């Protein structure tokens, strides 16, 4: 699977607020599918399973069978890859622009008292 295809699957998976909520629930610890269903009573078990399938296809979660239970683990690597590709470069540029603005404002603030003294 190409990186572009994988990124598209991740974005598609993250487009759903229910799937993002499922990922948030898995942030601190792996949970069984039953535990996830209990945390989302507004969704029936079949719907939760469909959302988990999309998350698994996007490699955002890793499912592990332990006896009769299915444990769902968050896989942060695809999110990190998205961050590196899409967010990091834009954030660096924004931080650079903010640093320039900060320096310009500080320079203007230093010039302002001198100009006030001269005009008095």
N, CA and C of each residue as an Amber inpcrd file, in Angstrom:
protein
   360
   0.8440000  -1.1710000   0.0000000   0.0000000   0.0000000   0.0000000
   0.8930000   1.2390000   0.0000000   0.5870000   2.1880000  -0.8580000
   1.3950000   3.4050000  -0.9360000   1.1410000   4.2850000   0.2890000
   2.0900000   5.1530000   0.5570000   1.9570000   6.0720000   1.6880000
   0.7420000   6.9720000   1.4910000   0.5360000   7.4200000   0.2540000
  -0.6110000   8.2860000  -0.0370000  -1.9280000   7.5660000   0.2500000
  -2.0140000   6.2980000  -0.1340000  -3.2220000   5.5120000   0.1300000
  -3.4280000   5.3450000   1.6300000  -2.3480000   5.0730000   2.3450000
  -2.4580000   4.9180000   3.7940000  -2.9110000   6.2210000   4.4490000
  -2.3480000   7.3480000   4.0240000  -2.7620000   8.6430000   4.5710000
  -4.2350000   8.9000000   4.2820000  -4.6840000   8.5600000   3.0750000
  -6.1000000   8.7390000   2.7380000  -6.9890000   7.9100000   3.6550000
  -6.5730000   6.6830000   3.9600000  -7.3550000   5.8390000   4.8670000
  -7.3940000   6.4370000   6.2730000  -6.2820000   6.9890000   6.7110000
  -6.2420000   7.6050000   8.0390000  -7.1720000   8.8120000   8.0810000
  -7.0960000   9.6780000   7.0750000  -7.9770000  10.8440000   7.0510000
  -9.4410000  10.4280000   6.9940000  -9.7400000   9.3970000   6.2070000
 -11.1190000   8.9030000   6.1130000 -11.5810000   8.3840000   7.4770000
 -10.7170000   7.6520000   8.1470000 -11.0740000   7.1190000   9.4630000
 -11.2770000   8.2380000  10.4750000 -10.4360000   9.2520000  10.4240000
 -10.5300000  10.3600000  11.3760000 -11.6780000  11.3150000  11.0680000
 -12.3010000  11.1760000   9.9120000 -13.3990000  12.0700000   9.5300000
 -14.6420000  11.8610000  10.3880000 -14.7710000  10.7100000  10.9970000
 -15.9570000  10.4020000  11.8010000 -15.7480000  10.7960000  13.2620000
 -16.6620000  11.5780000  13.8260000 -16.5260000  11.9220000  15.2470000
 -16.6130000  10.6930000  16.1610000 -17.3810000   9.6850000  15.7550000
 -17.4600000   8.4610000  16.5670000 -16.1190000   7.7320000  16.5810000
 -15.4600000   7.6610000  15.4350000 -14.1620000   6.9810000  15.3920000
 -13.1040000   7.7620000  16.1700000 -13.1600000   9.0910000  16.0960000
 -12.2180000   9.8860000  16.8940000 -12.4680000   9.6580000  18.3850000
 -13.7290000   9.5550000  18.7700000 -14.0610000   9.2920000  20.1790000
 -13.5620000   7.9110000  20.6070000 -13.6760000   6.9240000  19.7240000
 -13.1530000   5.5900000  20.0320000 -11.6380000   5.6470000  20.2350000
 -10.9410000   6.3840000  19.3860000  -9.4840000   6.5330000  19.5440000
  -9.1500000   7.2310000  20.8630000  -9.9320000   8.2520000  21.2120000
  -9.7110000   8.9350000  22.4900000  -9.8810000   7.9720000  23.6570000
 -10.8720000   7.0880000  23.5580000 -11.1070000   6.1100000  24.6260000
  -9.9310000   5.1500000  24.7670000  -9.2230000   4.9100000  23.6760000
  -8.0920000   3.9770000  23.6910000  -6.7570000   4.6580000  23.9970000
  -6.7780000   5.9580000  24.1850000  -5.5320000   6.7130000  24.3640000
  -4.7140000   6.2240000  25.5590000  -5.3680000   5.9750000  26.6850000
  -4.6400000   5.6410000  27.9080000  -4.3730000   4.1530000  28.0990000
  -5.2460000   3.3210000  27.5270000  -5.0800000   1.8830000  27.7230000
  -5.8820000   1.1150000  26.6880000  -5.4580000  -0.1060000  26.3850000
  -6.2500000  -0.9480000  25.4890000  -7.5680000  -1.3240000  26.1710000
  -8.6050000  -1.4820000  25.3730000  -9.9170000  -1.8630000  25.8940000
 -10.5000000  -2.9830000  25.0550000 -11.3480000  -3.7730000  25.6860000
 -12.0620000  -4.7960000  24.9310000 -13.1760000  -4.1280000  24.1380000
 -13.6360000  -4.8210000  23.1290000 -14.7490000  -4.2980000  22.3400000
 -15.9770000  -4.1200000  23.2300000 -16.1830000  -5.0370000  24.1570000
 -17.3050000  -4.9110000  25.0950000 -17.2120000  -3.6490000  25.9340000
 -16.0050000  -3.3270000  26.4190000 -15.8110000  -2.0940000  27.1930000
 -16.0810000  -0.8590000  26.3440000 -15.6420000  -0.8880000  25.0970000
 -15.9010000   0.2450000  24.2020000 -17.3990000   0.4060000  23.9610000
 -18.0870000  -0.6990000  23.7460000 -19.5420000  -0.6360000  23.5400000
 -20.2300000  -0.0330000  24.7640000 -19.7590000  -0.3910000  25.9530000
 -20.3420000   0.1480000  27.1820000 -20.1020000   1.6520000  27.3030000
 -18.9790000   2.1380000  26.7790000 -18.6760000   3.5730000  26.8410000
 -19.4740000   4.3820000  25.8240000 -20.0390000   3.7060000  24.8250000
 -20.8000000   4.3850000  23.7740000 -22.1870000   3.7630000  23.6650000
 -23.0310000   3.9810000  24.6860000 -24.3540000   3.3410000  24.6860000
 -25.2680000   3.8290000  23.5620000 -24.9570000   4.9710000  22.9790000
 -25.7750000   5.4820000  21.8690000 -25.5460000   4.6970000  20.5810000
 -24.4780000   3.9040000  20.5420000 -24.1610000   3.0880000  19.3670000
 -24.4120000   1.6200000  19.6890000 -25.0130000   0.9040000  18.7460000
 -25.1600000  -0.5330000  18.9850000 -23.8300000  -1.2330000  18.6930000
 -23.7110000  -2.4640000  19.1530000 -22.4570000  -3.2150000  19.0370000
 -22.0050000  -3.3410000  17.5820000 -22.9510000  -3.5600000  16.6810000
 -22.6150000  -3.7100000  15.2580000 -21.9780000  -2.4270000  14.7090000
 -22.5080000  -1.2860000  15.1070000 -21.9640000   0.0000000  14.6520000
 -20.5560000   0.2120000  15.2060000 -20.3680000  -0.1000000  16.4800000
 -19.0270000   0.0150000  17.0710000 -18.0480000  -0.8760000  16.3120000
 -18.4640000  -2.0960000  16.0150000 -17.5990000  -3.0310000  15.2740000
 -17.2550000  -2.4880000  13.8840000 -18.2230000  -1.8650000  13.2180000
 -17.9510000  -1.2800000  11.8950000 -16.9210000  -0.1600000  12.0090000
 -17.0700000   0.6870000  13.0230000 -16.1020000   1.7700000  13.2230000
 -14.7160000   1.2050000  13.5460000 -14.6690000   0.1730000  14.3720000
 -13.3840000  -0.4430000  14.7070000 -12.7310000  -1.0600000  13.4760000
 -13.5320000  -1.6040000  12.5890000 -12.9910000  -2.1920000  11.3550000
 -12.3190000  -1.1170000  10.4980000 -12.9620000   0.0440000  10.3700000
 -12.3730000   1.1470000   9.5940000 -11.0690000   1.6060000  10.2500000
 -11.0710000   1.7160000  11.5730000  -9.8560000   2.1260000  12.2870000
  -8.7390000   1.0990000  12.1210000  -9.1100000  -0.1760000  12.1210000
  -8.1050000  -1.2310000  11.9410000  -7.5550000  -1.2260000  10.5140000
  -8.4110000  -0.9990000   9.5270000  -7.9500000  -0.9370000   8.1340000
  -6.9910000   0.2290000   7.9260000  -7.2110000   1.3150000   8.6540000
  -6.3170000   2.4730000   8.5720000  -5.0890000   2.3010000   9.4690000
  -5.0050000   1.1570000  10.1370000  -3.9050000   0.8240000  11.0430000
  -3.8150000   1.7690000  12.2370000  -4.9400000   2.3970000  12.5910000
  -4.9770000   3.2700000  13.7560000  -5.1680000   2.4830000  15.0480000
  -5.7020000   1.2750000  14.9240000  -5.7850000   0.3860000  16.0760000
  -5.2500000  -0.9850000  15.6790000  -4.8250000  -1.7070000  16.6820000
  -4.3940000  -3.0900000  16.4960000  -5.3000000  -3.9370000  17.3750000
  -5.9720000  -4.8990000  16.7650000  -6.8750000  -5.7780000  17.5040000
  -6.1430000  -7.0640000  17.8560000  -6.3230000  -7.4850000  19.0890000
  -5.6700000  -8.7020000  19.5770000  -6.7370000  -9.5910000  20.2100000
  -6.7940000 -10.8210000  19.7780000  -7.7280000 -11.7980000  20.3560000
  -7.0810000 -12.4620000  21.5610000  -7.8040000 -12.4440000  22.6720000
  -7.3920000 -13.1680000  23.8790000  -8.5880000 -14.0120000  24.3110000
  -8.5620000 -15.2440000  23.9470000  -9.7100000 -16.1030000  24.2350000
 -10.9290000 -15.6100000  23.4760000 -11.9870000 -15.3020000  24.1970000
 -13.2140000 -14.8140000  23.5610000 -13.2400000 -13.2960000  23.4430000
 -12.2400000 -12.6340000  23.9990000 -12.2320000 -11.1730000  23.9900000
 -11.3580000 -10.6300000  22.8640000 -11.7740000  -9.4890000  22.3800000
 -10.9910000  -8.7590000  21.3820000 -10.5020000  -7.4880000  22.0660000
  -9.1920000  -7.3770000  22.2190000  -8.5910000  -6.1970000  22.8250000
  -8.1520000  -5.2460000  21.7170000  -8.4770000  -3.9800000  21.8830000
  -8.1660000  -2.9520000  20.8920000  -7.0970000  -2.0330000  21.4610000
  -5.9980000  -1.9020000  20.7390000  -4.8580000  -1.0800000  21.1490000
  -4.7190000   0.0870000  20.1680000  -4.4620000   1.2670000  20.6990000
  -4.1850000   2.4240000  19.8550000  -2.8170000   2.2500000  19.2100000
  -2.7320000   2.5190000  17.9190000  -1.4570000   2.5190000  17.2040000
  -1.1730000   3.9680000  16.7990000  -0.2970000   4.6720000  17.5040000
  -0.0710000   6.0900000  17.2210000   0.7970000   6.3620000  15.9890000
   1.3990000   5.3400000  15.4070000   2.3340000   5.5720000  14.2960000
   1.6930000   6.2490000  13.0840000   0.4990000   5.8530000  12.6270000
  -0.0890000   6.5600000  11.4800000  -0.3930000   8.0320000  11.7800000
  -0.8050000   8.3150000  13.0100000  -1.0780000   9.7100000  13.3800000
   0.2280000  10.5000000  13.3920000   1.2830000   9.8860000  13.8840000
   2.5970000  10.5430000  13.8810000   3.0560000  10.8120000  12.4420000
   2.8340000   9.8470000  11.5550000   3.2230000  10.0300000  10.1480000
   2.4530000  11.1880000   9.5170000   1.1640000  11.2920000   9.8290000
   0.3490000  12.4140000   9.3240000   0.9020000  13.7250000   9.8730000
   1.2440000  13.7240000  11.1480000   1.8040000  14.9320000  11.7570000
   3.1020000  15.3390000  11.0650000   3.9780000  14.3790000  10.8490000
   5.2590000  14.6690000  10.2050000   5.0740000  15.2030000   8.7890000
   4.1140000  14.6530000   8.0710000   3.9120000  15.0230000   6.6680000
   3.1140000  16.3180000   6.5110000   2.0500000  16.4780000   7.3010000
   1.1160000  17.5730000   7.0560000   1.1680000  18.6860000   8.0900000
   1.3710000  18.3660000   9.3450000   1.2620000  19.3800000  10.3870000
   2.6170000  19.9980000  10.7020000   3.6300000  19.1610000  10.8850000
   4.9550000  19.6480000  11.2510000   5.4910000  20.7450000  10.3530000
   5.5330000  20.5310000   9.0240000   6.0750000  21.5730000   8.1460000
   5.2900000  22.8900000   8.2090000   3.9750000  22.7890000   8.3380000
   3.1620000  24.0080000   8.4150000   3.3400000  24.6890000   9.7660000
   3.4800000  23.8960000  10.8150000   3.6850000  24.4610000  12.1430000
   5.0290000  25.1810000  12.2140000   6.0680000  24.6010000  11.6130000
   7.3830000  25.2430000  11.6090000   7.3120000  26.6080000  10.9330000
   6.6020000  26.6630000   9.8260000   6.4620000  27.9360000   9.1080000
   5.7030000  28.9460000   9.9690000   4.6290000  28.4880000  10.6140000
   3.8370000  29.3810000  11.4600000   4.6580000  29.8780000  12.6450000
   5.4540000  29.0080000  13.2490000   6.2970000  29.4090000  14.3740000
   7.3180000  30.4400000  13.9110000   7.8860000  30.2480000  12.7330000
   8.8250000  31.2250000  12.1860000   8.1730000  32.5800000  11.9660000
   6.9600000  32.5720000  11.4380000   6.2400000  33.8290000  11.2100000
   5.9130000  34.5120000  12.5370000   5.5110000  33.7360000  13.5430000
   5.2110000  34.3090000  14.8550000   6.4690000  34.8790000  15.5040000
   7.6000000  34.2260000  15.3360000   8.8610000  34.7370000  15.8910000
   9.2310000  36.0710000  15.2460000   9.0650000  36.1750000  13.9220000
   9.3420000  37.4430000  13.2320000   8.4150000  38.5440000  13.7340000
   7.1330000  38.2160000  13.9110000   6.1650000  39.1900000  14.4090000
   6.5430000  39.6390000  15.8150000   6.9320000  38.7070000  16.6660000
   7.3340000  39.0290000  18.0370000   8.5220000  39.9840000  18.0310000
   9.5260000  39.6840000  17.2190000  10.7100000  40.5510000  17.1600000
  10.3480000  41.9390000  16.6320000   9.4730000  42.0000000  15.6460000
   9.0520000  43.2930000  15.0970000   8.2970000  44.1060000  16.1450000
   7.4230000  43.4610000  16.8970000   6.6780000  44.1670000  17.9420000
   7.6000000  44.6420000  19.0560000   8.5570000  43.8090000  19.4330000
   9.5150000  44.2160000  20.4650000  10.3610000  45.3870000  19.9850000
  10.7520000  45.3570000  18.7230000  11.5420000  46.4550000  18.1590000
  10.7110000  47.7410000  18.1500000   9.4500000  47.6420000  17.7490000
   8.5740000  48.8170000  17.7310000   8.3560000  49.3610000  19.1370000
   8.2240000  48.4640000  20.1180000   8.0160000  48.8970000  21.4980000
   9.2480000  49.6450000  22.0090000  10.4420000  49.2000000  21.6160000
  11.6710000  49.8630000  22.0470000  11.8140000  51.2240000  21.3830000
  11.3460000  51.3730000  20.1490000  11.4370000  52.6540000  19.4450000
  10.4070000  53.6490000  19.9440000   9.2650000  53.2060000  20.3630000
   8.1750000  54.1000000  20.7680000   8.5450000  55.0190000  21.9200000
   9.1440000  54.5660000  23.0230000   9.4950000  55.4920000  24.1060000
  10.4980000  56.5520000  23.6550000  11.4320000  56.2090000  22.8100000
  12.4230000  57.1750000  22.3260000  11.7440000  58.2470000  21.4950000
  10.7960000  57.8590000  20.6580000  10.0870000  58.8340000  19.8400000
   9.2390000  59.7470000  20.7040000   8.6390000  59.2280000  21.7760000
   7.8200000  60.0300000  22.6750000   8.6850000  61.0590000  23.3850000
   9.8940000  60.6800000  23.7880000  10.8080000  61.5820000  24.4810000
  11.2450000  62.7040000  23.5530000  11.5200000  62.4030000  22.2850000
  11.9610000  63.4170000  21.3240000  10.8610000  64.4260000  21.0350000
   9.6310000  63.9780000  20.9730000   8.5570000  64.8960000  20.5950000
   8.1120000  65.7550000  21.7650000   8.5240000  65.4610000  22.9980000
   8.0850000  66.2220000  24.1650000   8.8810000  67.4340000  24.3930000
